[in-house]
């Protein structure tokens, strides 16, 4: 079993809009991804947290390499600050 926890804080209003335009499709894809057991989000102290639990490393890596996730990852450093990733 593999667990991923991430916290992102958007940079300004434009960053917030761009974040949601990318985060919603990524979240929906994770929910439907093969091997995803748990997929949850929570906003705490201005940080958008995600928690995903995967059946195995292969499932997690397949989602990580998916087009929707790669698209989001390419711009997140410009629109968000990363708090932590596990």
PyMOL Python script that loads the backbone (N, CA, C, O; Angstrom):
from pymol import cmd

cmd.read_pdbstr("""\
ATOM      1  N   UNK A   1       0.847  -1.166   0.000  1.00  0.00           N
ATOM      2  CA  UNK A   1       0.000   0.000   0.000  1.00  0.00           C
ATOM      3  C   UNK A   1       0.899   1.239   0.000  1.00  0.00           C
ATOM      4  O   UNK A   1       1.907   1.282   0.705  1.00  0.00           O
ATOM      5  N   UNK A   2       0.525   2.245  -0.797  1.00  0.00           N
ATOM      6  CA  UNK A   2       1.270   3.495  -0.892  1.00  0.00           C
ATOM      7  C   UNK A   2       0.340   4.656  -0.575  1.00  0.00           C
ATOM      8  O   UNK A   2      -0.809   4.683  -1.016  1.00  0.00           O
ATOM      9  N   UNK A   3       0.848   5.619   0.198  1.00  0.00           N
ATOM     10  CA  UNK A   3       0.070   6.783   0.603  1.00  0.00           C
ATOM     11  C   UNK A   3       0.787   8.037   0.125  1.00  0.00           C
ATOM     12  O   UNK A   3       2.006   8.155   0.253  1.00  0.00           O
ATOM     13  N   UNK A   4       0.018   8.975  -0.429  1.00  0.00           N
ATOM     14  CA  UNK A   4       0.565  10.255  -0.854  1.00  0.00           C
ATOM     15  C   UNK A   4      -0.244  11.371  -0.208  1.00  0.00           C
ATOM     16  O   UNK A   4      -1.473  11.378  -0.275  1.00  0.00           O
ATOM     17  N   UNK A   5       0.462  12.322   0.425  1.00  0.00           N
ATOM     18  CA  UNK A   5      -0.168  13.474   1.042  1.00  0.00           C
ATOM     19  C   UNK A   5       0.544  14.711   0.508  1.00  0.00           C
ATOM     20  O   UNK A   5       1.771  14.792   0.540  1.00  0.00           O
ATOM     21  N   UNK A   6      -0.232  15.673   0.017  1.00  0.00           N
ATOM     22  CA  UNK A   6       0.344  16.891  -0.530  1.00  0.00           C
ATOM     23  C   UNK A   6      -0.434  18.094  -0.021  1.00  0.00           C
ATOM     24  O   UNK A   6      -1.652  18.024   0.141  1.00  0.00           O
ATOM     25  N   UNK A   7       0.260  19.192   0.232  1.00  0.00           N
ATOM     26  CA  UNK A   7      -0.369  20.447   0.609  1.00  0.00           C
ATOM     27  C   UNK A   7       0.107  21.555  -0.312  1.00  0.00           C
ATOM     28  O   UNK A   7       1.310  21.780  -0.447  1.00  0.00           O
ATOM     29  N   UNK A   8      -0.822  22.244  -0.941  1.00  0.00           N
ATOM     30  CA  UNK A   8      -0.490  23.331  -1.861  1.00  0.00           C
ATOM     31  C   UNK A   8      -1.230  24.595  -1.463  1.00  0.00           C
ATOM     32  O   UNK A   8      -2.400  24.541  -1.086  1.00  0.00           O
ATOM     33  N   UNK A   9      -0.549  25.738  -1.544  1.00  0.00           N
ATOM     34  CA  UNK A   9      -1.186  27.028  -1.287  1.00  0.00           C
ATOM     35  C   UNK A   9      -1.067  27.861  -2.551  1.00  0.00           C
ATOM     36  O   UNK A   9       0.029  28.056  -3.075  1.00  0.00           O
ATOM     37  N   UNK A  10      -2.187  28.346  -3.033  1.00  0.00           N
ATOM     38  CA  UNK A  10      -2.191  29.089  -4.291  1.00  0.00           C
ATOM     39  C   UNK A  10      -1.553  30.466  -4.117  1.00  0.00           C
ATOM     40  O   UNK A  10      -1.574  31.056  -3.037  1.00  0.00           O
ATOM     41  N   UNK A  11      -0.986  30.954  -5.217  1.00  0.00           N
ATOM     42  CA  UNK A  11      -0.360  32.276  -5.254  1.00  0.00           C
ATOM     43  C   UNK A  11      -1.344  33.250  -5.893  1.00  0.00           C
ATOM     44  O   UNK A  11      -1.442  33.320  -7.118  1.00  0.00           O
ATOM     45  N   UNK A  12      -2.064  33.992  -5.081  1.00  0.00           N
ATOM     46  CA  UNK A  12      -2.971  35.019  -5.569  1.00  0.00           C
ATOM     47  C   UNK A  12      -4.251  34.481  -6.190  1.00  0.00           C
ATOM     48  O   UNK A  12      -4.473  33.274  -6.277  1.00  0.00           O
ATOM     49  N   UNK A  13      -5.085  35.425  -6.617  1.00  0.00           N
ATOM     50  CA  UNK A  13      -6.390  35.069  -7.162  1.00  0.00           C
ATOM     51  C   UNK A  13      -6.294  34.324  -8.488  1.00  0.00           C
ATOM     52  O   UNK A  13      -7.010  33.347  -8.705  1.00  0.00           O
ATOM     53  N   UNK A  14      -5.416  34.781  -9.374  1.00  0.00           N
ATOM     54  CA  UNK A  14      -5.248  34.100 -10.666  1.00  0.00           C
ATOM     55  C   UNK A  14      -4.721  32.685 -10.451  1.00  0.00           C
ATOM     56  O   UNK A  14      -5.155  31.751 -11.125  1.00  0.00           O
ATOM     57  N   UNK A  15      -3.792  32.525  -9.520  1.00  0.00           N
ATOM     58  CA  UNK A  15      -3.286  31.195  -9.189  1.00  0.00           C
ATOM     59  C   UNK A  15      -4.379  30.297  -8.647  1.00  0.00           C
ATOM     60  O   UNK A  15      -4.413  29.102  -8.940  1.00  0.00           O
ATOM     61  N   UNK A  16      -5.270  30.871  -7.860  1.00  0.00           N
ATOM     62  CA  UNK A  16      -6.391  30.112  -7.297  1.00  0.00           C
ATOM     63  C   UNK A  16      -7.299  29.587  -8.410  1.00  0.00           C
ATOM     64  O   UNK A  16      -7.706  28.426  -8.392  1.00  0.00           O
ATOM     65  N   UNK A  17      -7.610  30.451  -9.376  1.00  0.00           N
ATOM     66  CA  UNK A  17      -8.463  30.033 -10.497  1.00  0.00           C
ATOM     67  C   UNK A  17      -7.778  28.947 -11.315  1.00  0.00           C
ATOM     68  O   UNK A  17      -8.393  27.930 -11.634  1.00  0.00           O
ATOM     69  N   UNK A  18      -6.523  29.153 -11.652  1.00  0.00           N
ATOM     70  CA  UNK A  18      -5.784  28.150 -12.445  1.00  0.00           C
ATOM     71  C   UNK A  18      -5.657  26.838 -11.688  1.00  0.00           C
ATOM     72  O   UNK A  18      -5.749  25.760 -12.275  1.00  0.00           O
ATOM     73  N   UNK A  19      -5.443  26.937 -10.367  1.00  0.00           N
ATOM     74  CA  UNK A  19      -5.344  25.724  -9.543  1.00  0.00           C
ATOM     75  C   UNK A  19      -6.600  24.875  -9.684  1.00  0.00           C
ATOM     76  O   UNK A  19      -6.520  23.675  -9.947  1.00  0.00           O
ATOM     77  N   UNK A  20      -7.758  25.503  -9.509  1.00  0.00           N
ATOM     78  CA  UNK A  20      -9.008  24.738  -9.562  1.00  0.00           C
ATOM     79  C   UNK A  20      -9.279  24.176 -10.951  1.00  0.00           C
ATOM     80  O   UNK A  20      -9.845  23.089 -11.076  1.00  0.00           O
ATOM     81  N   UNK A  21      -8.888  24.895 -11.989  1.00  0.00           N
ATOM     82  CA  UNK A  21      -9.082  24.404 -13.355  1.00  0.00           C
ATOM     83  C   UNK A  21      -8.275  23.134 -13.623  1.00  0.00           C
ATOM     84  O   UNK A  21      -8.653  22.315 -14.461  1.00  0.00           O
ATOM     85  N   UNK A  22      -7.168  22.979 -12.911  1.00  0.00           N
ATOM     86  CA  UNK A  22      -6.327  21.793 -13.071  1.00  0.00           C
ATOM     87  C   UNK A  22      -6.605  20.742 -11.992  1.00  0.00           C
ATOM     88  O   UNK A  22      -6.548  19.542 -12.261  1.00  0.00           O
ATOM     89  N   UNK A  23      -6.904  21.192 -10.784  1.00  0.00           N
ATOM     90  CA  UNK A  23      -7.072  20.260  -9.669  1.00  0.00           C
ATOM     91  C   UNK A  23      -8.326  19.404  -9.799  1.00  0.00           C
ATOM     92  O   UNK A  23      -8.300  18.220  -9.463  1.00  0.00           O
ATOM     93  N   UNK A  24      -9.409  19.977 -10.275  1.00  0.00           N
ATOM     94  CA  UNK A  24     -10.657  19.205 -10.370  1.00  0.00           C
ATOM     95  C   UNK A  24     -10.520  18.028 -11.332  1.00  0.00           C
ATOM     96  O   UNK A  24     -10.871  16.909 -10.959  1.00  0.00           O
ATOM     97  N   UNK A  25     -10.024  18.231 -12.552  1.00  0.00           N
ATOM     98  CA  UNK A  25      -9.847  17.069 -13.436  1.00  0.00           C
ATOM     99  C   UNK A  25      -8.844  16.049 -12.888  1.00  0.00           C
ATOM    100  O   UNK A  25      -9.028  14.843 -13.052  1.00  0.00           O
ATOM    101  N   UNK A  26      -7.781  16.539 -12.233  1.00  0.00           N
ATOM    102  CA  UNK A  26      -6.789  15.622 -11.656  1.00  0.00           C
ATOM    103  C   UNK A  26      -7.391  14.786 -10.545  1.00  0.00           C
ATOM    104  O   UNK A  26      -7.136  13.585 -10.449  1.00  0.00           O
ATOM    105  N   UNK A  27      -8.199  15.435  -9.697  1.00  0.00           N
ATOM    106  CA  UNK A  27      -8.843  14.726  -8.595  1.00  0.00           C
ATOM    107  C   UNK A  27      -9.816  13.675  -9.112  1.00  0.00           C
ATOM    108  O   UNK A  27      -9.837  12.546  -8.621  1.00  0.00           O
ATOM    109  N   UNK A  28     -10.615  14.044 -10.095  1.00  0.00           N
ATOM    110  CA  UNK A  28     -11.575  13.090 -10.664  1.00  0.00           C
ATOM    111  C   UNK A  28     -10.861  11.903 -11.309  1.00  0.00           C
ATOM    112  O   UNK A  28     -11.313  10.764 -11.199  1.00  0.00           O
ATOM    113  N   UNK A  29      -9.751  12.176 -11.978  1.00  0.00           N
ATOM    114  CA  UNK A  29      -8.976  11.094 -12.599  1.00  0.00           C
ATOM    115  C   UNK A  29      -8.396  10.173 -11.530  1.00  0.00           C
ATOM    116  O   UNK A  29      -8.373   8.954 -11.702  1.00  0.00           O
ATOM    117  N   UNK A  30      -7.930  10.751 -10.433  1.00  0.00           N
ATOM    118  CA  UNK A  30      -7.385   9.926  -9.344  1.00  0.00           C
ATOM    119  C   UNK A  30      -8.476   9.046  -8.741  1.00  0.00           C
ATOM    120  O   UNK A  30      -8.237   7.875  -8.444  1.00  0.00           O
ATOM    121  N   UNK A  31      -9.669   9.605  -8.560  1.00  0.00           N
ATOM    122  CA  UNK A  31     -10.773   8.813  -8.004  1.00  0.00           C
ATOM    123  C   UNK A  31     -11.092   7.597  -8.865  1.00  0.00           C
ATOM    124  O   UNK A  31     -11.463   6.543  -8.349  1.00  0.00           O
ATOM    125  N   UNK A  32     -10.944   7.749 -10.184  1.00  0.00           N
ATOM    126  CA  UNK A  32     -11.283   6.668 -11.110  1.00  0.00           C
ATOM    127  C   UNK A  32     -10.096   5.783 -11.462  1.00  0.00           C
ATOM    128  O   UNK A  32     -10.263   4.757 -12.121  1.00  0.00           O
ATOM    129  N   UNK A  33      -8.897   6.170 -11.029  1.00  0.00           N
ATOM    130  CA  UNK A  33      -7.690   5.439 -11.405  1.00  0.00           C
ATOM    131  C   UNK A  33      -7.687   4.038 -10.808  1.00  0.00           C
ATOM    132  O   UNK A  33      -8.104   3.819  -9.671  1.00  0.00           O
ATOM    133  N   UNK A  34      -7.208   3.110 -11.605  1.00  0.00           N
ATOM    134  CA  UNK A  34      -7.092   1.727 -11.136  1.00  0.00           C
ATOM    135  C   UNK A  34      -6.126   1.668  -9.963  1.00  0.00           C
ATOM    136  O   UNK A  34      -5.023   2.210 -10.031  1.00  0.00           O
ATOM    137  N   UNK A  35      -6.537   1.017  -8.904  1.00  0.00           N
ATOM    138  CA  UNK A  35      -5.689   0.837  -7.732  1.00  0.00           C
ATOM    139  C   UNK A  35      -5.794   1.935  -6.691  1.00  0.00           C
ATOM    140  O   UNK A  35      -5.151   1.849  -5.646  1.00  0.00           O
ATOM    141  N   UNK A  36      -6.598   2.975  -6.951  1.00  0.00           N
ATOM    142  CA  UNK A  36      -6.782   4.043  -5.967  1.00  0.00           C
ATOM    143  C   UNK A  36      -7.844   3.599  -4.964  1.00  0.00           C
ATOM    144  O   UNK A  36      -8.998   3.377  -5.329  1.00  0.00           O
ATOM    145  N   UNK A  37      -7.449   3.471  -3.711  1.00  0.00           N
ATOM    146  CA  UNK A  37      -8.352   2.996  -2.664  1.00  0.00           C
ATOM    147  C   UNK A  37      -9.055   4.147  -1.952  1.00  0.00           C
ATOM    148  O   UNK A  37     -10.230   4.046  -1.600  1.00  0.00           O
ATOM    149  N   UNK A  38      -8.323   5.243  -1.743  1.00  0.00           N
ATOM    150  CA  UNK A  38      -8.866   6.418  -1.070  1.00  0.00           C
ATOM    151  C   UNK A  38      -8.361   7.661  -1.796  1.00  0.00           C
ATOM    152  O   UNK A  38      -7.190   7.742  -2.168  1.00  0.00           O
ATOM    153  N   UNK A  39      -9.249   8.618  -1.991  1.00  0.00           N
ATOM    154  CA  UNK A  39      -8.879   9.891  -2.618  1.00  0.00           C
ATOM    155  C   UNK A  39      -9.703  10.973  -1.940  1.00  0.00           C
ATOM    156  O   UNK A  39     -10.915  11.056  -2.139  1.00  0.00           O
ATOM    157  N   UNK A  40      -9.037  11.809  -1.131  1.00  0.00           N
ATOM    158  CA  UNK A  40      -9.747  12.824  -0.367  1.00  0.00           C
ATOM    159  C   UNK A  40      -9.024  14.162  -0.439  1.00  0.00           C
ATOM    160  O   UNK A  40      -7.821  14.219  -0.697  1.00  0.00           O
ATOM    161  N   UNK A  41      -9.767  15.228  -0.210  1.00  0.00           N
ATOM    162  CA  UNK A  41      -9.187  16.568  -0.148  1.00  0.00           C
ATOM    163  C   UNK A  41      -9.712  17.289   1.087  1.00  0.00           C
ATOM    164  O   UNK A  41     -10.769  16.965   1.628  1.00  0.00           O
ATOM    165  N   UNK A  42      -8.928  18.283   1.511  1.00  0.00           N
ATOM    166  CA  UNK A  42      -9.343  19.120   2.633  1.00  0.00           C
ATOM    167  C   UNK A  42      -8.562  20.427   2.544  1.00  0.00           C
ATOM    168  O   UNK A  42      -7.373  20.425   2.226  1.00  0.00           O
ATOM    169  N   UNK A  43      -9.232  21.538   2.825  1.00  0.00           N
ATOM    170  CA  UNK A  43      -8.559  22.834   2.884  1.00  0.00           C
ATOM    171  C   UNK A  43      -8.359  23.180   4.349  1.00  0.00           C
ATOM    172  O   UNK A  43      -9.311  23.206   5.129  1.00  0.00           O
ATOM    173  N   UNK A  44      -7.106  23.446   4.717  1.00  0.00           N
ATOM    174  CA  UNK A  44      -6.769  23.750   6.102  1.00  0.00           C
ATOM    175  C   UNK A  44      -5.728  24.860   6.124  1.00  0.00           C
ATOM    176  O   UNK A  44      -4.661  24.723   5.526  1.00  0.00           O
ATOM    177  N   UNK A  45      -6.029  25.952   6.807  1.00  0.00           N
ATOM    178  CA  UNK A  45      -5.121  27.099   6.908  1.00  0.00           C
ATOM    179  C   UNK A  45      -4.669  27.613   5.551  1.00  0.00           C
ATOM    180  O   UNK A  45      -3.514  28.008   5.388  1.00  0.00           O
ATOM    181  N   UNK A  46      -5.562  27.611   4.584  1.00  0.00           N
ATOM    182  CA  UNK A  46      -5.254  28.122   3.257  1.00  0.00           C
ATOM    183  C   UNK A  46      -4.528  27.150   2.348  1.00  0.00           C
ATOM    184  O   UNK A  46      -4.236  27.487   1.201  1.00  0.00           O
ATOM    185  N   UNK A  47      -4.228  25.946   2.835  1.00  0.00           N
ATOM    186  CA  UNK A  47      -3.553  24.922   2.030  1.00  0.00           C
ATOM    187  C   UNK A  47      -4.582  23.905   1.538  1.00  0.00           C
ATOM    188  O   UNK A  47      -5.460  23.477   2.287  1.00  0.00           O
ATOM    189  N   UNK A  48      -4.461  23.537   0.294  1.00  0.00           N
ATOM    190  CA  UNK A  48      -5.311  22.522  -0.328  1.00  0.00           C
ATOM    191  C   UNK A  48      -4.571  21.185  -0.208  1.00  0.00           C
ATOM    192  O   UNK A  48      -3.564  20.960  -0.880  1.00  0.00           O
ATOM    193  N   UNK A  49      -5.078  20.313   0.645  1.00  0.00           N
ATOM    194  CA  UNK A  49      -4.430  19.024   0.904  1.00  0.00           C
ATOM    195  C   UNK A  49      -5.115  17.916   0.118  1.00  0.00           C
ATOM    196  O   UNK A  49      -6.335  17.907  -0.043  1.00  0.00           O
ATOM    197  N   UNK A  50      -4.303  16.986  -0.365  1.00  0.00           N
ATOM    198  CA  UNK A  50      -4.847  15.772  -0.964  1.00  0.00           C
ATOM    199  C   UNK A  50      -4.258  14.570  -0.241  1.00  0.00           C
ATOM    200  O   UNK A  50      -3.104  14.585   0.188  1.00  0.00           O
ATOM    201  N   UNK A  51      -5.059  13.551  -0.117  1.00  0.00           N
ATOM    202  CA  UNK A  51      -4.642  12.273   0.445  1.00  0.00           C
ATOM    203  C   UNK A  51      -5.094  11.200  -0.528  1.00  0.00           C
ATOM    204  O   UNK A  51      -6.281  11.078  -0.826  1.00  0.00           O
ATOM    205  N   UNK A  52      -4.142  10.427  -1.018  1.00  0.00           N
ATOM    206  CA  UNK A  52      -4.497   9.278  -1.847  1.00  0.00           C
ATOM    207  C   UNK A  52      -3.816   8.040  -1.282  1.00  0.00           C
ATOM    208  O   UNK A  52      -2.677   8.090  -0.817  1.00  0.00           O
ATOM    209  N   UNK A  53      -4.532   6.943  -1.334  1.00  0.00           N
ATOM    210  CA  UNK A  53      -3.998   5.650  -0.898  1.00  0.00           C
ATOM    211  C   UNK A  53      -4.125   4.708  -2.089  1.00  0.00           C
ATOM    212  O   UNK A  53      -5.191   4.569  -2.688  1.00  0.00           O
ATOM    213  N   UNK A  54      -3.010   4.068  -2.412  1.00  0.00           N
ATOM    214  CA  UNK A  54      -2.920   3.220  -3.606  1.00  0.00           C
ATOM    215  C   UNK A  54      -2.668   1.770  -3.218  1.00  0.00           C
ATOM    216  O   UNK A  54      -1.966   1.476  -2.250  1.00  0.00           O
ATOM    217  N   UNK A  55      -3.253   0.884  -3.992  1.00  0.00           N
ATOM    218  CA  UNK A  55      -3.098  -0.553  -3.755  1.00  0.00           C
ATOM    219  C   UNK A  55      -1.623  -0.963  -3.854  1.00  0.00           C
ATOM    220  O   UNK A  55      -1.149  -1.788  -3.074  1.00  0.00           O
ATOM    221  N   UNK A  56      -0.906  -0.381  -4.817  1.00  0.00           N
ATOM    222  CA  UNK A  56       0.502  -0.719  -5.009  1.00  0.00           C
ATOM    223  C   UNK A  56       1.222   0.436  -5.706  1.00  0.00           C
ATOM    224  O   UNK A  56       0.591   1.382  -6.178  1.00  0.00           O
ATOM    225  N   UNK A  57       2.538   0.343  -5.761  1.00  0.00           N
ATOM    226  CA  UNK A  57       3.343   1.408  -6.349  1.00  0.00           C
ATOM    227  C   UNK A  57       3.044   1.577  -7.838  1.00  0.00           C
ATOM    228  O   UNK A  57       3.018   2.703  -8.334  1.00  0.00           O
ATOM    229  N   UNK A  58       2.821   0.487  -8.548  1.00  0.00           N
ATOM    230  CA  UNK A  58       2.550   0.562  -9.978  1.00  0.00           C
ATOM    231  C   UNK A  58       1.302   1.409 -10.262  1.00  0.00           C
ATOM    232  O   UNK A  58       1.312   2.232 -11.177  1.00  0.00           O
ATOM    233  N   UNK A  59       0.247   1.216  -9.496  1.00  0.00           N
ATOM    234  CA  UNK A  59      -0.983   2.005  -9.671  1.00  0.00           C
ATOM    235  C   UNK A  59      -0.718   3.485  -9.449  1.00  0.00           C
ATOM    236  O   UNK A  59      -1.172   4.330 -10.220  1.00  0.00           O
ATOM    237  N   UNK A  60       0.023   3.792  -8.387  1.00  0.00           N
ATOM    238  CA  UNK A  60       0.337   5.179  -8.081  1.00  0.00           C
ATOM    239  C   UNK A  60       1.169   5.808  -9.203  1.00  0.00           C
ATOM    240  O   UNK A  60       0.907   6.938  -9.613  1.00  0.00           O
ATOM    241  N   UNK A  61       2.155   5.084  -9.689  1.00  0.00           N
ATOM    242  CA  UNK A  61       3.029   5.609 -10.739  1.00  0.00           C
ATOM    243  C   UNK A  61       2.286   5.756 -12.073  1.00  0.00           C
ATOM    244  O   UNK A  61       2.571   6.675 -12.842  1.00  0.00           O
ATOM    245  N   UNK A  62       1.355   4.870 -12.342  1.00  0.00           N
ATOM    246  CA  UNK A  62       0.553   4.998 -13.571  1.00  0.00           C
ATOM    247  C   UNK A  62      -0.276   6.274 -13.537  1.00  0.00           C
ATOM    248  O   UNK A  62      -0.360   6.985 -14.538  1.00  0.00           O
ATOM    249  N   UNK A  63      -0.886   6.569 -12.397  1.00  0.00           N
ATOM    250  CA  UNK A  63      -1.640   7.815 -12.283  1.00  0.00           C
ATOM    251  C   UNK A  63      -0.707   9.019 -12.381  1.00  0.00           C
ATOM    252  O   UNK A  63      -1.020  10.002 -13.053  1.00  0.00           O
ATOM    253  N   UNK A  64       0.415   8.939 -11.720  1.00  0.00           N
ATOM    254  CA  UNK A  64       1.372  10.045 -11.748  1.00  0.00           C
ATOM    255  C   UNK A  64       1.832  10.373 -13.164  1.00  0.00           C
ATOM    256  O   UNK A  64       2.134  11.528 -13.467  1.00  0.00           O
ATOM    257  N   UNK A  65       1.885   9.371 -14.028  1.00  0.00           N
ATOM    258  CA  UNK A  65       2.316   9.554 -15.421  1.00  0.00           C
ATOM    259  C   UNK A  65       1.153   9.866 -16.365  1.00  0.00           C
ATOM    260  O   UNK A  65       1.365  10.024 -17.567  1.00  0.00           O
ATOM    261  N   UNK A  66      -0.065   9.956 -15.841  1.00  0.00           N
ATOM    262  CA  UNK A  66      -1.230  10.211 -16.695  1.00  0.00           C
ATOM    263  C   UNK A  66      -1.189  11.639 -17.242  1.00  0.00           C
ATOM    264  O   UNK A  66      -0.643  12.532 -16.593  1.00  0.00           O
ATOM    265  N   UNK A  67      -1.757  11.861 -18.422  1.00  0.00           N
ATOM    266  CA  UNK A  67      -1.732  13.200 -19.027  1.00  0.00           C
ATOM    267  C   UNK A  67      -2.346  14.290 -18.145  1.00  0.00           C
ATOM    268  O   UNK A  67      -1.809  15.396 -18.076  1.00  0.00           O
ATOM    269  N   UNK A  68      -3.450  14.000 -17.479  1.00  0.00           N
ATOM    270  CA  UNK A  68      -4.109  15.019 -16.655  1.00  0.00           C
ATOM    271  C   UNK A  68      -3.232  15.417 -15.463  1.00  0.00           C
ATOM    272  O   UNK A  68      -3.181  16.592 -15.101  1.00  0.00           O
ATOM    273  N   UNK A  69      -2.549  14.458 -14.858  1.00  0.00           N
ATOM    274  CA  UNK A  69      -1.678  14.773 -13.725  1.00  0.00           C
ATOM    275  C   UNK A  69      -0.423  15.498 -14.196  1.00  0.00           C
ATOM    276  O   UNK A  69       0.011  16.457 -13.558  1.00  0.00           O
ATOM    277  N   UNK A  70       0.157  15.060 -15.288  1.00  0.00           N
ATOM    278  CA  UNK A  70       1.355  15.723 -15.812  1.00  0.00           C
ATOM    279  C   UNK A  70       1.075  17.171 -16.189  1.00  0.00           C
ATOM    280  O   UNK A  70       1.905  18.046 -15.943  1.00  0.00           O
ATOM    281  N   UNK A  71      -0.078  17.429 -16.778  1.00  0.00           N
ATOM    282  CA  UNK A  71      -0.460  18.795 -17.156  1.00  0.00           C
ATOM    283  C   UNK A  71      -0.498  19.691 -15.916  1.00  0.00           C
ATOM    284  O   UNK A  71       0.010  20.812 -15.936  1.00  0.00           O
ATOM    285  N   UNK A  72      -1.098  19.193 -14.851  1.00  0.00           N
ATOM    286  CA  UNK A  72      -1.185  19.970 -13.614  1.00  0.00           C
ATOM    287  C   UNK A  72       0.189  20.182 -12.995  1.00  0.00           C
ATOM    288  O   UNK A  72       0.499  21.285 -12.547  1.00  0.00           O
ATOM    289  N   UNK A  73       1.008  19.152 -12.963  1.00  0.00           N
ATOM    290  CA  UNK A  73       2.314  19.251 -12.326  1.00  0.00           C
ATOM    291  C   UNK A  73       3.230  20.251 -13.039  1.00  0.00           C
ATOM    292  O   UNK A  73       4.076  20.880 -12.404  1.00  0.00           O
ATOM    293  N   UNK A  74       3.064  20.396 -14.335  1.00  0.00           N
ATOM    294  CA  UNK A  74       3.919  21.322 -15.097  1.00  0.00           C
ATOM    295  C   UNK A  74       3.723  22.776 -14.674  1.00  0.00           C
ATOM    296  O   UNK A  74       4.656  23.572 -14.777  1.00  0.00           O
ATOM    297  N   UNK A  75       2.538  23.135 -14.205  1.00  0.00           N
ATOM    298  CA  UNK A  75       2.282  24.545 -13.872  1.00  0.00           C
ATOM    299  C   UNK A  75       2.115  24.805 -12.376  1.00  0.00           C
ATOM    300  O   UNK A  75       2.122  25.964 -11.962  1.00  0.00           O
ATOM    301  N   UNK A  76       1.967  23.783 -11.565  1.00  0.00           N
ATOM    302  CA  UNK A  76       1.717  24.010 -10.151  1.00  0.00           C
ATOM    303  C   UNK A  76       2.816  24.826  -9.478  1.00  0.00           C
ATOM    304  O   UNK A  76       2.516  25.613  -8.580  1.00  0.00           O
ATOM    305  N   UNK A  77       4.060  24.670  -9.871  1.00  0.00           N
ATOM    306  CA  UNK A  77       5.135  25.443  -9.228  1.00  0.00           C
ATOM    307  C   UNK A  77       5.003  26.934  -9.520  1.00  0.00           C
ATOM    308  O   UNK A  77       5.538  27.755  -8.775  1.00  0.00           O
ATOM    309  N   UNK A  78       4.299  27.296 -10.590  1.00  0.00           N
ATOM    310  CA  UNK A  78       4.099  28.701 -10.937  1.00  0.00           C
ATOM    311  C   UNK A  78       2.876  29.303 -10.236  1.00  0.00           C
ATOM    312  O   UNK A  78       2.807  30.517 -10.043  1.00  0.00           O
ATOM    313  N   UNK A  79       1.928  28.468  -9.861  1.00  0.00           N
ATOM    314  CA  UNK A  79       0.680  28.987  -9.289  1.00  0.00           C
ATOM    315  C   UNK A  79       0.481  28.598  -7.823  1.00  0.00           C
ATOM    316  O   UNK A  79      -0.445  29.082  -7.171  1.00  0.00           O
ATOM    317  N   UNK A  80       1.348  27.724  -7.305  1.00  0.00           N
ATOM    318  CA  UNK A  80       1.199  27.236  -5.919  1.00  0.00           C
ATOM    319  C   UNK A  80       2.542  27.153  -5.220  1.00  0.00           C
ATOM    320  O   UNK A  80       3.596  27.092  -5.853  1.00  0.00           O
ATOM    321  N   UNK A  81       2.476  27.154  -3.904  1.00  0.00           N
ATOM    322  CA  UNK A  81       3.631  26.844  -3.060  1.00  0.00           C
ATOM    323  C   UNK A  81       3.366  25.465  -2.459  1.00  0.00           C
ATOM    324  O   UNK A  81       2.277  25.212  -1.945  1.00  0.00           O
ATOM    325  N   UNK A  82       4.339  24.588  -2.519  1.00  0.00           N
ATOM    326  CA  UNK A  82       4.180  23.248  -1.967  1.00  0.00           C
ATOM    327  C   UNK A  82       4.583  23.261  -0.501  1.00  0.00           C
ATOM    328  O   UNK A  82       5.664  23.728  -0.144  1.00  0.00           O
ATOM    329  N   UNK A  83       3.703  22.744   0.336  1.00  0.00           N
ATOM    330  CA  UNK A  83       4.002  22.651   1.770  1.00  0.00           C
ATOM    331  C   UNK A  83       4.769  21.372   2.050  1.00  0.00           C
ATOM    332  O   UNK A  83       5.818  21.393   2.692  1.00  0.00           O
ATOM    333  N   UNK A  84       4.244  20.270   1.569  1.00  0.00           N
ATOM    334  CA  UNK A  84       4.922  18.990   1.769  1.00  0.00           C
ATOM    335  C   UNK A  84       4.337  17.956   0.839  1.00  0.00           C
ATOM    336  O   UNK A  84       3.193  18.060   0.396  1.00  0.00           O
ATOM    337  N   UNK A  85       5.144  16.957   0.554  1.00  0.00           N
ATOM    338  CA  UNK A  85       4.695  15.805  -0.226  1.00  0.00           C
ATOM    339  C   UNK A  85       5.334  14.565   0.381  1.00  0.00           C
ATOM    340  O   UNK A  85       6.529  14.541   0.675  1.00  0.00           O
ATOM    341  N   UNK A  86       4.526  13.553   0.560  1.00  0.00           N
ATOM    342  CA  UNK A  86       5.032  12.283   1.113  1.00  0.00           C
ATOM    343  C   UNK A  86       4.711  11.190   0.129  1.00  0.00           C
ATOM    344  O   UNK A  86       5.036  10.028   0.370  1.00  0.00           O
TER     345      UNK A  86
END
""", "prot")
cmd.dss("prot")
cmd.show_as("cartoon", "prot")
cmd.util.cbc("prot")
cmd.orient("prot")
